[in-house]
């Protein structure tokens, strides 16, 4: 069900990545890029959570608030037994 609601956003992100992203080569300070991060969020989460996570990521992607680095869109489960 999530993929049906998220499909238009997934399509828009893929169009952006194909047509516009090549003009901004190597300009993202995060790994993965913001568009890849958003794409993974919309594939793995419901619309509200994906939009929230994407919005926060775009806010972090500026010269004032963050220095960049690796930021995984998929939350890893924490093992309490180890």
QUIZIBEL-V757969 format. One record per pair of residues at least 24 apart in sequence whose ideal C-beta (glycine too) atoms are under 6 Angstrom apart, sorted by the first residue. I is the first residue (numbers start at 1). J is the second residue. If there is no record, write none. Layout:
BEGIN
[[I,J] [I,J]]
END
This chain:
BEGIN
[[2,46] [5,47] [6,42] [6,47] [9,42] [10,42] [13,38] [13,39] [29,68] [30,68] [30,71] [31,70] [34,61] [37,73] [40,73] [41,73]]
END
